Amino acid sequence: MSVDAETKKCPRCGGPLVMDSDSDATMTFYNCPSCPWHFAQKPGQGLHDRWLSPLSIALYSQIFEKHPDQTAEENAKALLSQRPDLIAEILREIDRELESPTQKVSEIFNFLYPNEDNLRIHLKSLAVALRRIPSPGGS
C-alpha cells in the first residue's frame, strides 16, 4: 500500500481508505473499511464516488448530454421505472452531496460536457422530480 493511500480519508466517515487491488495507472480505487463506500481517483483529479454508487447511477444518463440541467424529468421517469429499489438511496445521496459537497460530481464519469454547475442543477432537479412523480408501482 502506498503512503498516498494511507493518508486518504473517507469523505463520508473520516476513516482511512484502503487501496483496492483493481487499481491501475489510469484509475486508483479505494474502499473504506469503516463504512460501505467505495471511491475512485484518476491522476490529477479528486477523489469521487466509484461506479454503482447512488450518485453515479443518478448521473449515468448524462454522460453524453450537452444540457444535463434540462433532463431531470426524463431521467427521473427512467429511474423510477428501471430502478425503483434505489430511489430512496439516490435521494439520500443527492441531498447529502448538495448540502455538504464532498467531490466534483463532474469527475465521476468521463462526461462529454463536464459542467459541474449543470450536473449539480441536474441532481437538484432530479431529486425534485423523483419526489413529485408517482412511482410505477403506486406508493
VENFEN-V21623 format. One record per residue. N is the residue number from 0. RES is the residue in one letter. SS is DSSP state (helix for helix, strand for strand, loop for the rest). OMEGA is omega as a letter, one per 30 degrees, with the letter a starting at -180 (NA if undefined). BURIAL is + if it has 9 or more other C-alpha atoms within 8 Angstrom, else -. Layout:
n->{N,N}
res->{RES,RES}
ss->{SS,SS}
omega->{OMEGA,OMEGA}
burial->{BURIAL,BURIAL}
This chain:
n->{0,1,2,3,4,5,6,7,8,9,10,11,12,13,14,15,16,17,18,19,20,21,22,23,24,25,26,27,28,29,30,31,32,33,34,35,36,37,38,39,40,41,42,43,44,45,46,47,48,49,50,51,52,53,54,55,56,57,58,59,60,61,62,63,64,65,66,67,68,69,70,71,72,73,74,75,76,77,78,79,80,81,82,83,84,85,86,87,88,89,90,91,92,93,94,95,96,97,98,99,100,101,102,103,104,105,106,107,108,109,110,111,112,113,114,115,116,117,118,119,120,121,122,123,124,125,126,127,128,129,130,131,132,133,134,135,136,137,138}
res->{M,S,V,D,A,E,T,K,K,C,P,R,C,G,G,P,L,V,M,D,S,D,S,D,A,T,M,T,F,Y,N,C,P,S,C,P,W,H,F,A,Q,K,P,G,Q,G,L,H,D,R,W,L,S,P,L,S,I,A,L,Y,S,Q,I,F,E,K,H,P,D,Q,T,A,E,E,N,A,K,A,L,L,S,Q,R,P,D,L,I,A,E,I,L,R,E,I,D,R,E,L,E,S,P,T,Q,K,V,S,E,I,F,N,F,L,Y,P,N,E,D,N,L,R,I,H,L,K,S,L,A,V,A,L,R,R,I,P,S,P,G,G,S}
ss->{loop,loop,helix,helix,helix,helix,helix,loop,strand,loop,loop,loop,loop,loop,loop,strand,strand,strand,strand,loop,loop,loop,loop,loop,loop,loop,loop,strand,strand,strand,strand,strand,loop,loop,loop,loop,loop,strand,strand,strand,strand,loop,loop,loop,loop,loop,loop,strand,strand,loop,loop,loop,loop,helix,helix,helix,helix,helix,helix,helix,helix,helix,loop,loop,loop,loop,loop,helix,helix,helix,loop,helix,helix,helix,helix,helix,helix,helix,helix,helix,helix,helix,loop,helix,helix,helix,helix,helix,helix,helix,helix,helix,helix,helix,helix,helix,helix,helix,helix,loop,loop,loop,loop,loop,helix,helix,helix,loop,loop,loop,loop,loop,loop,loop,loop,helix,helix,helix,helix,helix,helix,helix,helix,helix,helix,helix,helix,helix,helix,helix,helix,helix,loop,loop,loop,loop,loop,loop,loop}
omega->{a,l,l,a,a,a,l,l,l,l,l,a,l,l,l,l,l,l,a,a,l,a,l,a,a,a,l,l,l,l,l,l,a,l,a,a,l,a,l,l,l,l,l,l,a,l,l,l,l,l,a,l,l,l,l,l,l,a,a,a,a,a,a,a,l,a,a,l,a,a,a,a,a,l,l,l,l,l,l,a,a,a,a,l,a,a,a,l,l,l,l,a,l,l,a,a,l,l,a,a,l,a,l,a,l,l,a,l,l,a,l,l,a,a,a,a,a,l,l,l,l,a,l,l,l,l,l,a,l,l,a,a,l,l,a,a,a,l,NA}
burial->{-,-,-,-,+,+,-,-,-,+,-,-,-,-,+,+,+,+,+,+,-,-,+,-,-,-,+,+,+,+,+,+,+,-,-,-,-,+,+,+,+,+,-,-,-,+,+,+,+,+,-,-,+,+,+,+,+,+,+,-,+,-,+,-,+,-,-,+,+,-,+,+,+,-,+,+,+,+,+,+,+,-,+,+,-,-,+,-,-,+,+,-,+,+,+,+,+,+,-,-,-,-,-,+,+,+,+,+,-,-,+,-,-,+,-,+,-,+,+,+,+,+,+,+,+,+,+,-,+,+,-,-,-,-,+,-,-,-,-}
